[in-house]
Amino acid sequence: MIFPVESQSSVRTKPALPLTTKLGPVHIAVTERDKALAIWRDVVGLELIAEAGNELTLGVGKTPLIVLETGAVRPVVQRTTGLYHVAIHVPKRTDMAQLAIRALQRNVRIAPTDHLVSEAIYLWDFDGNGIEITFETPWRGTLGDPESGNYATTTEGKQHSGREPIDLQQMVSELGPNPVLEATMPKGTRIGHVHVHVNDLHQAMDFYRDGIGFGGLFIIKSFGMGDVGLDYTPHTVAFNIWSGPNATQAPAGSAGLRWFTIVVPDEQTLDDVRARLTAHHFAFEEAGGGIEARDPSGNLVKIVIAK
């Protein structure tokens, strides 16, 4: 897809956050324990690290990545703000092949997509929470510049749509003729980015770039999406208006995003975030040794210091 030329001079900034900033656990509401584990554990491959009350903590080894809160009374409500997907980044392409096999064995629908600077397999849990499994491939090309009208360009100089299908047969063949199938994700798997529904791109950019401190990457109005990040691609937080400009927060008790976590390296960085939020008139509260704030569309973010 080729987007119209669109100036980004007012959007692009360098990150104010230290480059050691990362994403922490993402809290997601689901309806039923076993239905949720059938996707997040059995297909995605996260381990059930702990279970307390209605919280299921899943991750890799002892590192929590996703916290599922059971007891939602309805699935994800369409045309609302909240989670589009959480992206779990894997260290090797064969990790994606392993996931594809786990999904196919269980008749779980997946959507393998080539974004050039990354490859992704999209899937959904039974409540409609979006999941992306990502393998980063920055050596294959660069994201395009909306001012030039190109989405992405390969290292050979060819235009790339960023939405091309992945050859699953070829990907699975990388496991070799006698593959050992794995039930879990490997060490090094992490939360790479979070993509949320909002109802105004510029307000979201103001919050995540000017308030939180990510670098502004782009807003493409014709595509209805914006991006912020650190010093590398792909993005750290993405946001879109695909639920519509009048999207509201989901009704209480719905499955979906509870909050996501941004982990900063030290108290000074947290103080800087406080100062930026205050300067740009974004409300926040002190909570659990960090702070929490809602973006202008109601998505909750918690900023904490690395332990």
C-alpha positions in Angstrom: 0.0 0.0 0.0 1.4 3.4 -1.0 0.3 6.3 1.2 -0.1 9.9 0.1 2.7 12.2 0.7 2.4 13.6 4.2 4.9 15.9 6.1 6.2 14.5 9.4 8.3 17.5 10.4 6.0 18.4 13.2 5.8 14.7 14.4 9.4 13.5 14.5 11.5 13.9 17.7 14.3 12.1 19.4 13.3 10.2 22.5 13.5 12.0 25.9 13.4 8.6 27.6 16.7 6.8 28.1 17.3 4.1 25.5 17.3 1.5 28.3 13.6 2.0 28.8 11.6 -1.1 28.1 8.0 -2.4 28.3 7.0 -4.5 31.3 4.1 -6.8 31.9 0.8 -6.2 30.1 -2.4 -6.8 32.1 -5.3 -8.1 30.1 -8.8 -9.1 31.2 -10.3 -12.4 30.0 -13.5 -14.3 30.7 -12.4 -17.9 31.6 -9.1 -19.3 32.9 -9.0 -22.5 30.7 -10.0 -20.8 27.5 -7.4 -18.1 28.1 -4.6 -20.6 28.8 -5.5 -22.6 25.7 -4.2 -19.7 23.6 -1.7 -17.8 25.8 0.0 -20.9 27.2 -0.7 -23.7 24.7 -0.4 -21.8 21.4 1.7 -18.6 22.2 3.9 -20.7 24.4 4.1 -18.7 27.6 4.7 -20.5 30.9 2.2 -20.2 33.8 4.6 -18.7 36.3 2.1 -17.9 39.1 -1.6 -18.0 39.9 -3.1 -16.0 42.7 -6.8 -15.2 43.0 -8.0 -14.2 39.6 -4.5 -13.4 38.2 -2.6 -15.7 36.0 1.0 -14.5 35.5 2.6 -15.9 32.3 6.1 -15.4 30.9 9.4 -17.0 30.1 11.4 -18.6 32.9 10.8 -16.3 35.8 10.2 -13.2 33.8 6.5 -12.1 33.7 5.2 -10.8 30.4 1.5 -11.1 30.5 -0.9 -11.0 33.5 -4.4 -12.3 32.7 -7.2 -11.2 35.0 -10.1 -13.7 34.8 -13.7 -12.9 35.5 -14.6 -10.6 32.7 -18.3 -10.9 31.9 -18.1 -10.3 28.2 -15.5 -10.6 25.4 -13.8 -7.6 23.9 -16.3 -5.0 22.8 -15.9 -3.7 19.2 -15.6 0.0 18.4 -14.0 0.8 21.7 -10.6 2.1 22.7 -8.1 -0.3 24.4 -5.9 -3.1 23.1 -5.4 -3.7 19.4 -2.6 -6.1 20.1 0.3 -6.8 22.4 3.5 -7.8 20.4 5.7 -10.6 21.9 9.1 -10.4 20.2 11.0 -13.6 19.8 14.8 -14.0 19.3 14.7 -16.4 16.2 12.6 -16.9 13.1 12.3 -20.6 14.0 10.4 -19.5 17.2 7.7 -18.2 14.9 7.7 -21.4 13.0 7.2 -23.3 16.3 4.3 -21.1 17.2 2.7 -21.6 13.7 2.8 -25.4 14.3 1.3 -25.1 17.7 -1.5 -23.0 16.3 -2.2 -25.2 13.3 -2.2 -28.3 15.5 -5.1 -26.7 17.5 -7.0 -25.2 14.5 -6.3 -21.7 15.7 -6.5 -19.1 13.0 -3.3 -17.1 12.4 -2.3 -14.3 10.0 1.4 -14.4 9.0 2.4 -11.0 7.6 5.7 -9.6 6.3 6.4 -5.9 7.4 9.9 -6.0 5.9 11.6 -4.6 9.1 9.8 -7.4 11.0 7.8 -10.5 10.3 4.7 -11.1 12.4 2.1 -13.8 13.1 -1.2 -12.4 14.3 -3.7 -14.3 16.3 -6.5 -13.7 18.9 -7.5 -15.3 22.1 -11.1 -16.6 22.5 -12.1 -13.2 24.0 -10.8 -11.2 21.0 -7.6 -9.9 22.6 -5.1 -9.3 19.8 -1.7 -10.9 19.9 1.3 -10.4 17.6 4.4 -12.6 17.6 7.2 -10.6 16.0 10.7 -11.4 14.7 12.6 -8.2 14.0 14.4 -8.1 10.6 15.9 -4.5 10.3 18.7 -5.7 8.0 16.1 -6.4 5.2 15.3 -2.7 4.7 13.9 0.4 6.2 10.5 1.9 6.9 9.5 4.3 4.3 9.1 8.0 4.7 5.5 9.2 4.3 6.9 12.4 2.6 8.1 10.1 -0.2 4.9 8.2 -0.4 6.5 4.8 0.3 5.7 2.4 3.2 9.1 0.6 3.1 12.1 0.0 1.0 14.2 -3.1 0.8 18.0 -3.0 1.0 18.0 -3.5 -2.8 16.0 -0.3 -3.2 12.6 -1.9 -4.1 9.3 -0.7 -2.6 7.6 -3.0 -0.1 4.0 -2.9 0.8 4.6 -3.9 4.4 1.6 -6.2 4.2 2.8 -9.2 2.2 2.1 -12.8 3.2 4.7 -15.0 4.7 5.4 -18.3 3.1 4.5 -20.6 6.0 5.8 -23.7 4.4 9.2 -22.1 3.8 9.3 -20.8 7.4 8.4 -24.2 8.9 11.0 -25.9 6.7 13.7 -23.9 8.6 13.1 -26.3 11.5 14.7 -29.1 9.4 13.6 -32.5 8.3 13.1 -33.9 11.8 12.1 -31.0 13.9 11.9 -31.1 17.7 8.6 -29.3 18.5 8.8 -26.9 21.4 5.9 -26.2 23.8 7.3 -22.9 25.2 8.9 -19.7 24.0 12.7 -19.4 24.5 14.8 -17.2 26.8 15.0 -13.8 25.3 11.3 -13.5 24.4 10.0 -10.1 25.5 7.2 -7.6 25.2 8.4 -5.6 22.2 5.5 -3.2 21.6 1.9 -2.4 22.5 -0.6 -1.2 19.9 -3.8 0.5 21.2 -7.0 1.9 19.8 -7.5 5.6 20.4 -9.9 8.2 19.0 -7.5 11.0 18.1 -4.0 10.5 16.7 -2.6 13.9 17.6 -3.8 13.7 21.2 -2.2 10.3 21.5 1.1 11.6 20.0 1.1 14.5 22.5 0.7 12.0 25.4 3.1 9.3 24.4 5.8 11.6 22.9 5.6 14.9 24.8 4.2 13.5 28.1 5.8 10.1 28.5 8.9 10.9 26.4 9.0 8.4 23.5 10.4 9.7 20.2 7.8 10.7 17.6 8.1 8.5 14.5 5.1 9.2 12.3 1.4 9.9 12.0 -0.2 8.7 8.7 -3.7 10.2 8.7 -4.7 8.3 5.5 -3.9 5.0 7.3 -5.2 6.1 10.7 -2.1 5.2 12.6 0.7 6.8 14.6 3.9 5.5 16.1 6.4 6.4 18.9 9.5 4.6 19.9 13.1 4.8 21.0 16.1 4.6 18.7 15.2 1.5 16.7 12.4 0.0 14.6 9.8 -1.3 14.9 7.8 1.0 17.3 7.4 0.7 21.1 3.9 2.1 21.2 1.6 2.3 18.2 -1.9 3.7 18.1 -4.8 3.8 15.6 -8.3 5.1 15.1 -9.6 2.0 13.4 -12.4 1.7 16.1 -13.7 5.1 14.8 -13.3 8.7 16.0 -16.2 8.3 18.4 -14.8 5.1 20.1 -15.4 5.1 23.8 -13.9 3.1 26.6 -15.2 -0.5 26.9 -18.0 -1.1 29.4 -17.0 -2.3 32.8 -16.4 -6.0 33.0 -15.3 -6.3 29.4 -12.3 -8.4 28.3 -9.4 -6.3 27.0 -6.5 -4.1 28.2 -6.3 -3.3 31.9 -3.0 -1.5 31.6 0.5 -1.8 30.2 3.8 -1.1 31.9 6.7 1.1 31.0 9.9 0.3 32.9 12.4 3.2 33.3 15.9 2.8 34.6 15.9 5.1 37.6 14.1 7.6 39.9 15.5 10.6 37.9 13.8 9.3 34.7 10.6 8.8 36.6 10.8 12.4 37.9 11.4 13.6 34.4 8.2 11.8 33.2 6.3 13.4 36.1 7.6 16.9 35.0 6.7 16.3 31.3 3.2 15.1 32.1 2.6 18.1 34.4 4.0 20.6 31.8 1.6 19.2 29.2 -1.4 19.1 31.5 -1.7 15.3 31.7 -3.1 14.0 35.0 -1.3 11.2 36.8 -1.3 9.5 40.2 1.3 8.0 42.4 0.9 4.2 42.6 2.9 1.3 43.7 6.3 3.0 43.7 5.7 4.5 40.3 3.0 6.5 38.6 0.0 5.8 36.4 -1.7 7.9 33.8 -4.4 7.5 31.2 -3.9 8.6 27.6 -6.6 11.0 26.2 -8.6 7.9 25.1 -8.5 6.3 28.5 -5.8 3.6 28.0 -4.0 3.1 31.3 -0.2 3.2 31.5 1.9 2.5 34.5 5.5 3.8 34.7 7.8 2.0 37.2 11.5 1.9 38.0 13.4 -1.2 37.0 14.2 -3.5 39.9 
